[in-house]
Amino acid sequence: MQEEKLELYRQALKRAGLRLTGPREAICAWLAETDSHPTPYQVYEELARVRPELSRATVYNTLNTLQKLGAIVELSFGADHTHYDTNPQPHVNLICLRCHRIDDVDASGEFADVGARVANAHGFQALVARAEVLGLCTACQALEGGAQPALANEAQSDPTAKDVQE
């Protein structure tokens, strides 16, 4: 899987007309190896330890390019809470609204089939199939005594409310 992800990132940068410089290669390799959902700052911090010449601009620009080409997916929680999903396989992201923890749940099979059918029916070229389930992780539930965020309560009580993420 790591080698497939690394090749996906390399090809995306080539399609964007970018050279695979040492810093870009390091960013791609790091992303291919992680199972986390890093922030741009986390990527920079981890890589700057071993590559002090790496600039923040290179990290942000590379992540932005990979995101625009569908090689990684941006998960945004507002200011200072942008994370990147490096898993190109069909899956569901369980996202905690309090601590911003993100867990991947395998959703191959039926979920992938539904995504492909919907995309094909509308002439859409799907690059990534994923869904987001927003709520509270077990740790935050324990801290809050199981209390639900106001957004979840409103959506449950309003039958006309749209999904938060479609």
N, CA and C of each residue as an Amber inpcrd file, in Angstrom:
protein
   498
   0.8320000  -1.2020000   0.0000000   0.0000000   0.0000000   0.0000000
   0.8680000   1.2550000   0.0000000   1.9580000   1.2560000   0.7970000
   2.8200000   2.4350000   0.8550000   3.4130000   2.7440000  -0.5120000
   3.8600000   1.7220000  -1.2110000   4.4790000   1.9390000  -2.5190000
   3.4500000   2.4680000  -3.5220000   2.2060000   1.9800000  -3.4370000
   1.1380000   2.4650000  -4.3170000   0.8360000   3.9360000  -4.0440000
   0.7510000   4.2830000  -2.7580000   0.4850000   5.6720000  -2.3970000
   1.6250000   6.5730000  -2.8600000   2.8510000   6.1310000  -2.6540000
   4.0090000   6.9320000  -3.0580000   3.9790000   7.1810000  -4.5610000
   3.6850000   6.1620000  -5.3260000   3.6220000   6.3200000  -6.7890000
   2.4650000   7.2370000  -7.1880000   1.3460000   7.1420000  -6.5040000
   0.2100000   8.0320000  -6.7600000   0.6150000   9.4830000  -6.5580000
   1.3350000   9.7740000  -5.4790000   1.7680000  11.1430000  -5.1920000
   2.7840000  11.6300000  -6.2230000   3.7210000  10.7790000  -6.5700000
   4.7320000  11.1610000  -7.5750000   4.0710000  11.5010000  -8.9140000
   3.1480000  10.6490000  -9.3330000   2.4700000  10.8810000 -10.6120000
   1.6290000  12.1550000 -10.5720000   1.0110000  12.4350000  -9.4450000
   0.2130000  13.6630000  -9.3280000   1.1070000  14.8950000  -9.4890000
   2.2710000  14.8860000  -8.8500000   3.1860000  16.0300000  -8.9700000
   3.7020000  16.1730000 -10.3950000   3.9720000  15.0540000 -11.0540000
   4.4140000  15.1090000 -12.4550000   3.3170000  15.6790000 -13.3420000
   2.0510000  15.2550000 -13.1050000   0.9250000  15.7850000 -13.8840000
   0.7830000  17.2900000 -13.6960000   1.1640000  17.7700000 -12.5230000
   1.0880000  19.2090000 -12.2380000   2.2680000  19.9570000 -12.8450000
   3.1940000  19.2130000 -13.4730000   4.3510000  19.8410000 -14.0910000
   5.4570000  20.1690000 -13.1120000   5.4410000  19.5460000 -11.9470000
   6.4580000  19.8130000 -10.9280000   7.5530000  18.7510000 -10.9660000
   8.7800000  19.1870000 -10.7470000   9.8980000  18.2510000 -10.6440000
   9.8450000  17.5600000  -9.2980000  10.3150000  16.3310000  -9.2600000
  10.3840000  15.5990000  -7.9950000  11.6950000  15.9280000  -7.3100000
  11.7140000  17.0720000  -6.6600000  12.9040000  17.5100000  -5.9310000
  13.0500000  16.6790000  -4.6630000  14.1920000  16.7650000  -4.0200000
  14.4130000  16.0460000  -2.7680000  13.3660000  16.3600000  -1.7180000
  13.0730000  17.6430000  -1.4720000  12.0380000  17.9640000  -0.4810000
  10.6560000  17.4220000  -0.8530000  10.2690000  17.5170000  -2.1070000
   8.9560000  16.9890000  -2.5140000   8.9170000  15.4730000  -2.3800000
  10.0030000  14.8270000  -2.7380000  10.0860000  13.3640000  -2.5920000
   9.9670000  12.9790000  -1.1170000  10.6030000  13.7300000  -0.2400000
  10.5340000  13.4500000   1.1990000   9.1030000  13.6140000   1.7140000
   8.4160000  14.6390000   1.2500000   7.0230000  14.8690000   1.6550000
   6.1560000  13.7010000   1.1940000   6.3210000  13.3070000  -0.0600000
   5.5350000  12.1940000  -0.6050000   5.8110000  10.9010000   0.1580000
   7.0750000  10.6320000   0.4490000   7.4410000   9.4100000   1.1740000
   6.8360000   9.4190000   2.5770000   6.8880000  10.5640000   3.2450000
   6.3290000  10.6560000   4.5920000   4.8230000  10.4190000   4.5600000
   4.1320000  11.0450000   3.5990000   2.6930000  10.8660000   3.4770000
   2.3270000   9.4160000   3.1780000   3.1330000   8.7590000   2.3430000
   2.8540000   7.3680000   1.9760000   3.0050000   6.4340000   3.1690000
   3.8480000   6.7960000   4.1150000   4.1150000   5.9390000   5.2720000
   3.1460000   6.1610000   6.4320000   2.4590000   7.2840000   6.4730000
   1.6180000   7.5760000   7.6300000   0.2050000   7.0280000   7.4550000
  -0.3520000   6.6110000   8.5730000  -1.7560000   6.2210000   8.6130000
  -2.5790000   7.2680000   9.3560000  -1.8940000   8.3310000   9.7940000
  -2.5870000   9.3920000  10.5270000  -3.2150000  10.3630000   9.5320000
  -3.8590000  11.3610000  10.0460000  -4.4550000  12.4260000   9.2390000
  -3.7480000  13.7180000   9.6330000  -2.5500000  13.9420000   9.0810000
  -1.7110000  15.0400000   9.5710000  -2.2000000  16.4180000   9.1490000
  -1.8260000  17.3900000   9.9650000  -2.0050000  18.7850000   9.5890000
  -0.7700000  19.1860000   8.7940000  -0.8380000  20.2800000   8.0340000
   0.3720000  20.7350000   7.3350000   1.5180000  20.9970000   8.3060000
   1.1990000  21.5310000   9.4660000   2.2300000  21.8250000  10.4580000
   2.8980000  20.5430000  10.9440000   2.1190000  19.4920000  11.1540000
   2.6930000  18.2160000  11.5890000   3.6360000  17.6490000  10.5350000
   3.2550000  17.7510000   9.2710000   4.1240000  17.2690000   8.1920000
   5.4380000  18.0460000   8.2220000   5.3330000  19.3600000   8.3070000
   6.5320000  20.1970000   8.3420000   7.4070000  19.8600000   9.5500000
   6.8140000  19.7920000  10.7380000   7.5720000  19.5220000  11.9640000
   8.3210000  18.1930000  11.8880000   7.6470000  17.1710000  11.4270000
   8.2760000  15.8480000  11.3380000   9.4450000  15.8530000  10.3490000
   9.2260000  16.4540000   9.2030000  10.2630000  16.4320000   8.1620000
  11.4030000  17.4070000   8.4340000  11.1160000  18.5260000   9.0680000
  12.1530000  19.5350000   9.3340000  13.2190000  18.9950000  10.2850000
  12.8670000  18.0120000  11.0960000  13.8440000  17.4050000  12.0010000
  14.9740000  16.7250000  11.2410000  14.6260000  16.0920000  10.1290000
  15.6380000  15.3680000   9.3450000  16.0680000  16.1280000   8.0970000
  15.2830000  17.1260000   7.7150000  15.5900000  17.9420000   6.5380000
  15.4430000  19.4150000   6.9060000  16.4100000  19.9880000   7.6070000
  16.2780000  21.3680000   8.0680000  16.1610000  22.3850000   6.9290000
  16.5630000  22.0090000   5.7230000  16.4630000  22.9260000   4.5860000
  15.0410000  23.0320000   4.0390000  14.1520000  22.1550000   4.4970000
  12.7720000  22.1320000   4.0190000  12.0410000  23.3960000   4.4560000
  11.3380000  24.0120000   3.5190000  10.5930000  25.2340000   3.8590000
   9.1170000  24.8960000   4.0810000   8.4760000  25.7050000   4.8940000
   7.0410000  25.5400000   5.1130000   6.2810000  25.7240000   3.8050000
   6.7380000  26.6560000   2.9910000   6.0620000  26.9110000   1.7140000
   6.0640000  25.6670000   0.8360000   7.1710000  24.9440000   0.8110000
   7.2410000  23.7220000   0.0040000   6.2450000  22.6940000   0.5140000
   6.1500000  22.5510000   1.8340000   5.1970000  21.6020000   2.4090000
   3.7750000  22.0110000   2.0420000   3.4110000  23.2590000   2.2920000
   2.0550000  23.7160000   2.0080000   1.7330000  23.6240000   0.5200000
   2.6420000  24.0400000  -0.3340000   2.4030000  23.9900000  -1.7830000
   2.2770000  22.5580000  -2.2890000   3.1040000  21.6620000  -1.7700000
   3.0390000  20.2650000  -2.1970000   1.7300000  19.6360000  -1.7420000
   1.3450000  19.8690000  -0.4890000   0.0710000  19.3440000   0.0030000
  -1.0960000  19.9040000  -0.7990000  -1.0530000  21.1850000  -1.1010000
  -2.1170000  21.8240000  -1.8700000  -2.2180000  21.2140000  -3.2680000
  -1.0810000  20.9890000  -3.9100000  -1.0860000  20.3940000  -5.2470000
  -1.6410000  18.9790000  -5.2070000  -1.1820000  18.1780000  -4.2500000
  -1.6750000  16.8070000  -4.1240000  -3.1710000  16.7860000  -3.8510000
  -3.6390000  17.7400000  -3.0660000  -5.0710000  17.8140000  -2.7620000
  -5.8750000  18.2070000  -3.9930000  -5.4080000  19.1910000  -4.7360000
  -6.1360000  19.6440000  -5.9310000  -6.2490000  18.5510000  -6.9820000
  -5.2710000  17.6400000  -7.0190000  -5.2770000  16.5610000  -8.0000000
  -5.9290000  15.2820000  -7.4720000  -6.4640000  15.3380000  -6.2630000
  -7.1940000  14.2050000  -5.7210000  -6.3360000  13.0930000  -5.1380000
  -5.0380000  13.3210000  -4.9860000  -4.1600000  12.2910000  -4.4270000
  -4.3070000  12.1980000  -2.9080000  -4.6240000  13.3130000  -2.2700000
  -4.9480000  13.3440000  -0.8460000  -6.2120000  14.1850000  -0.7080000
  -6.8750000  14.0660000   0.4190000  -8.1330000  14.7770000   0.6230000
  -7.9990000  15.6920000   1.8310000  -8.4310000  16.9310000   1.6700000
  -8.4110000  17.8860000   2.7740000  -9.6420000  17.6910000   3.6440000
  -9.4090000  17.5730000   4.9390000 -10.4800000  17.5120000   5.9230000
 -10.3510000  18.7820000   6.7430000 -11.3110000  19.6810000   6.6330000
 -11.1840000  20.9720000   7.2830000 -12.1780000  21.1280000   8.4190000
 -11.6770000  21.6110000   9.5460000 -12.5060000  21.8810000  10.7120000
 -12.4420000  23.3560000  11.0550000 -12.2140000  24.2080000  10.0940000
 -12.0810000  25.6260000  10.3510000 -10.6230000  26.0080000  10.5440000
 -10.3970000  27.2270000  10.9660000  -9.0470000  27.7610000  11.1250000
  -8.1870000  26.8520000  11.9990000  -6.9870000  26.5910000  11.5460000
  -5.9820000  25.8180000  12.2800000  -6.3490000  24.3530000  12.4880000
  -7.3390000  23.8560000  11.7830000  -7.7250000  22.4650000  11.9710000
  -7.8390000  21.7220000  10.6450000  -7.0190000  22.0550000   9.6680000
  -7.0180000  21.3440000   8.4070000  -6.1260000  20.1230000   8.5380000
  -6.6920000  18.9890000   8.1990000  -5.9600000  17.7300000   8.1900000
  -6.0070000  17.1800000   6.7720000  -5.1050000  16.2510000   6.4750000
  -5.1090000  15.6100000   5.1670000  -5.2760000  14.1170000   5.3260000
  -6.1520000  13.5590000   4.5080000  -6.3900000  12.1250000   4.4890000
  -5.5520000  11.5470000   3.3610000  -4.6410000  10.6540000   3.7080000
  -3.7190000  10.0930000   2.7200000  -4.1660000   8.7200000   2.2310000
  -5.3270000   8.2600000   2.6690000  -5.8170000   6.9360000   2.3170000
  -6.7130000   7.0230000   1.0850000  -6.2480000   6.5240000  -0.0800000
  -7.0540000   6.6200000  -1.2940000  -8.1160000   5.5270000  -1.4120000
  -8.0930000   4.5440000  -0.5110000  -9.0590000   3.4490000  -0.5620000
 -10.4170000   3.9170000  -0.0410000 -11.5210000   3.3060000  -0.5370000
 -12.8430000   3.6710000  -0.0180000 -12.9030000   3.4360000   1.4900000
 -13.3220000   4.4530000   2.2180000 -13.4110000   4.3220000   3.6660000
 -14.3040000   5.3970000   4.2530000 -14.6250000   5.2100000   5.5210000
 -15.4170000   6.1690000   6.2740000 -14.4950000   6.8060000   7.3080000
 -14.5480000   8.1210000   7.4280000 -13.8070000   8.8360000   8.4630000
 -14.7430000   9.0960000   9.6330000 -14.3630000   8.5960000  10.8160000
 -15.0770000   8.9160000  12.0410000 -14.3590000  10.1130000  12.6470000
 -15.0210000  11.2620000  12.6920000 -14.3890000  12.5210000  13.0800000
 -14.9810000  13.0290000  14.3820000 -14.1230000  13.1900000  15.3790000
 -14.5710000  13.7330000  16.6590000 -14.6260000  15.2620000  16.5720000
 -15.7570000  15.8110000  16.8910000 -15.9500000  17.2600000  16.8240000
 -15.2610000  18.0130000  17.9560000 -14.8730000  17.3160000  19.0110000
 -14.2100000  17.9720000  20.1320000 -12.6890000  17.9560000  19.9900000
 -12.1010000  16.7670000  19.8820000 -10.6310000  16.6520000  19.8760000
 -10.0520000  16.5500000  18.4720000 -10.9130000  16.4450000  17.4610000
 -10.5300000  16.3680000  16.0520000  -9.8010000  15.0800000  15.6900000
  -9.9340000  14.0630000  16.5210000  -9.3900000  12.7450000  16.1920000
 -10.1400000  12.2140000  14.9830000  -9.4080000  11.5610000  14.0860000
 -10.0070000  10.9890000  12.8860000  -9.5880000   9.5340000  12.8010000
 -10.5590000   8.6460000  12.7200000 -10.2880000   7.2250000  12.5570000
 -10.8610000   6.7640000  11.2250000 -10.1060000   5.9220000  10.5280000
 -10.5770000   5.3350000   9.2740000 -11.2630000   4.0100000   9.5590000
 -12.3670000   3.7800000   8.8790000 -13.0700000   2.5070000   8.9520000
 -13.1740000   1.9960000   7.5210000 -12.7230000   0.7720000   7.3040000
 -12.7610000   0.1770000   5.9690000 -14.1890000   0.1610000   5.4540000
 -14.3640000   0.5990000   4.2310000 -15.6990000   0.6350000   3.6410000
 -15.6650000   0.0860000   2.2210000 -14.7550000  -0.8460000   1.9800000
 -14.7130000  -1.4590000   0.6570000 -15.9910000  -2.2660000   0.4610000
 -16.2450000  -2.6520000  -0.7350000 -17.4540000  -3.4270000  -1.0100000
 -18.6140000  -2.5310000  -1.3500000 -19.6660000  -2.6220000  -0.5530000
 -20.9020000  -1.9060000  -0.8710000 -20.7200000  -0.4120000  -0.9930000
 -19.9720000   0.1980000  -0.0690000 -19.7730000   1.6460000  -0.0990000
 -19.0820000   2.0650000  -1.3990000 -18.0280000   1.3520000  -1.7760000
 -17.2970000   1.6710000  -3.0030000 -18.2010000   1.5010000  -4.2170000
 -19.0350000   0.4560000  -4.2020000 -19.9480000   0.2250000  -5.3170000
 -20.9610000   1.3530000  -5.4510000 -21.5050000   1.8140000  -4.3320000
 -22.4770000   2.9050000  -4.3520000 -21.8120000   4.1670000  -4.8990000
 -20.6170000   4.4920000  -4.4040000 -19.9060000   5.6720000  -4.8920000
 -19.6470000   5.6040000  -6.3890000 -19.2220000   4.4530000  -6.8740000
 -18.9450000   4.2900000  -8.3070000 -20.2280000   4.4140000  -9.1330000
 -21.3230000   3.8100000  -8.6590000 -22.5880000   3.8930000  -9.4090000
 -23.0930000   5.3300000  -9.4830000 -23.0550000   6.0290000  -8.3720000
 -23.5320000   7.4180000  -8.3540000 -22.6620000   8.2800000  -9.2660000
 -21.3490000   8.1290000  -9.1620000 -20.4440000   8.9170000 -10.0000000
 -20.6850000   8.6260000 -11.4730000 -20.7730000   7.3620000 -11.8400000
 -20.9830000   6.9870000 -13.2420000 -22.3090000   7.5050000 -13.7840000
 -23.3450000   7.4600000 -12.9510000 -24.6630000   7.9250000 -13.3810000
 -24.6640000   9.4090000 -13.7200000 -23.7430000  10.1480000 -13.1520000
 -23.6940000  11.5890000 -13.3790000 -22.4970000  12.0070000 -14.2300000
 -21.8110000  11.0310000 -14.8360000 -20.6670000  11.3470000 -15.6730000
 -19.5040000  11.9380000 -14.9010000 -19.3950000  11.5780000 -13.6510000
 -18.3830000  12.1360000 -12.7600000 -17.2310000  11.1580000 -12.6210000
 -16.0110000  11.6560000 -12.7210000 -14.8370000  10.7960000 -12.5390000
 -14.4440000  10.8130000 -11.0630000 -14.7280000   9.7210000 -10.3820000
 -14.4200000   9.6300000  -8.9500000 -12.9400000   9.3250000  -8.7660000
 -12.2890000  10.0800000  -7.9020000 -10.8910000   9.8410000  -7.5690000
 -10.7630000   9.1490000  -6.2190000 -11.6310000   9.5140000  -5.2940000
 -11.5970000   8.9720000  -3.9400000 -13.0360000   8.7700000  -3.4860000
 -13.3000000   7.6480000  -2.8130000 -14.6210000   7.4140000  -2.2480000
 -14.4780000   7.3770000  -0.7350000 -15.1820000   8.2770000  -0.0620000
 -15.1200000   8.3160000   1.3850000 -16.3980000   8.9630000   1.9040000
 -16.6290000   8.7660000   3.1650000 -17.7600000   9.4010000   3.8430000
 -17.2660000   9.8590000   5.2030000 -17.9560000  10.8240000   5.7590000
 -17.5950000  11.3380000   7.0700000 -18.7530000  11.1450000   8.0370000
 -18.4240000  10.6410000   9.2090000 -19.3890000  10.5340000  10.2910000
 -18.8590000  11.4210000  11.4050000 -19.6100000  12.4640000  11.7240000
 -19.1930000  13.4290000  12.7360000 -19.8490000  13.0980000  14.0720000
 -19.0800000  13.2190000  15.1370000 -19.6220000  12.9350000  16.4600000
 -18.5670000  13.0610000  17.5200000 -18.6450000  12.2200000  18.5340000
 -17.7010000  12.2450000  19.6460000 -17.0280000  10.8890000  19.7720000
 -15.6990000  10.8990000  19.9020000 -14.9560000   9.6600000  20.1280000
 -15.2530000   9.1680000  21.5440000 -14.8370000   7.9560000  21.8420000
 -15.1430000   7.3900000  23.1600000 -14.5110000   8.1980000  24.2890000
 -13.2940000   8.7210000  24.0730000 -12.6350000   9.5180000  25.1130000
 -13.4180000  10.7950000  25.4020000 -13.8700000  11.4830000  24.3710000
 -14.6270000  12.7240000  24.5690000 -16.0150000  12.4470000  25.1380000
 -16.6060000  11.3140000  24.7820000 -17.8910000  10.9400000  25.3750000
 -17.7390000  10.7550000  26.8770000 -16.6560000  10.1260000  27.2710000
 -16.4080000   9.8910000  28.6960000 -16.2270000  11.2120000  29.4360000
 -15.4970000  12.1530000  28.8130000 -15.2780000  13.4660000  29.4370000
 -16.5690000  14.2520000  29.5590000 -17.4200000  14.1210000  28.5700000
 -18.6570000  14.9040000  28.5230000 -19.8430000  14.1540000  29.0980000
 -19.6230000  12.9660000  29.5730000 -20.7420000  12.1900000  30.1000000
 -21.7290000  11.7900000  29.0310000 -21.2290000  11.6510000  27.7920000
 -22.0870000  11.2330000  26.6990000 -22.8750000  12.3550000  26.0630000
 -22.6480000  13.6000000  26.4820000 -23.3870000  14.7330000  25.9190000
 -23.0590000  14.9010000  24.4480000 -24.0660000  15.2170000  23.6650000
 -23.8770000  15.4140000  22.2360000 -23.6700000  16.8900000  21.9400000
 -22.8540000  17.2020000  20.9100000 -22.6980000  18.6030000  20.5340000
 -24.0270000  19.1780000  20.0500000 -24.1860000  20.4730000  20.1630000
 -25.4300000  21.1410000  19.7620000 -25.7740000  20.8570000  18.3120000
 -24.7760000  20.7960000  17.4300000 -25.0220000  20.5570000  16.0110000
 -25.7320000  19.2250000  15.8140000 -25.2810000  18.1910000  16.5000000
 -25.9020000  16.8760000  16.3710000 -27.3270000  16.9020000  16.9070000
 -27.5550000  17.5700000  18.0240000 -28.8970000  17.6570000  18.6010000
 -29.8540000  18.3730000  17.6610000 -29.3920000  19.4600000  17.0480000
 -30.2390000  20.2080000  16.1140000 -30.5910000  19.3670000  14.9080000
 -29.6090000  18.6620000  14.3530000 -29.8460000  17.8470000  13.1650000
 -30.8200000  16.7210000  13.4740000 -30.7440000  16.1490000  14.6770000
 -31.6330000  15.0670000  15.0440000 -33.0500000  15.5620000  15.2840000
 -33.2000000  16.7710000  15.8150000 -34.5260000  17.2760000  16.1360000
 -35.2030000  17.9590000  14.9500000 -34.4710000  18.3020000  13.9110000
 -35.0310000  18.9890000  12.7510000 -35.0880000  18.0320000  11.5690000
 -36.2690000  17.5020000  11.2260000 -36.3680000  16.5330000  10.1380000
 -36.0410000  17.1260000   8.7730000 -36.0130000  18.4490000   8.6490000
 -35.6900000  19.0770000   7.3630000 -34.2170000  19.4020000   7.2330000
 -33.4430000  19.1710000   8.3040000 -32.0140000  19.5260000   8.2930000
 -31.2640000  18.6650000   7.2750000 -30.3850000  19.2850000   6.5570000
 -29.5330000  18.5980000   5.5820000 -28.3610000  17.9810000   6.3220000
 -27.7290000  16.9810000   5.6920000 -26.5080000  16.4050000   6.2580000
 -25.4450000  17.4830000   6.3420000 -24.5920000  17.3810000   7.3670000
 -23.5070000  18.3460000   7.5420000 -22.5320000  18.2310000   6.3800000
 -22.1530000  17.0370000   5.9960000 -21.2520000  16.7880000   4.8640000
 -21.9950000  15.9110000   3.8850000 -22.1710000  16.3320000   2.6510000
 -22.8240000  15.4920000   1.6610000 -21.7970000  14.8760000   0.7680000
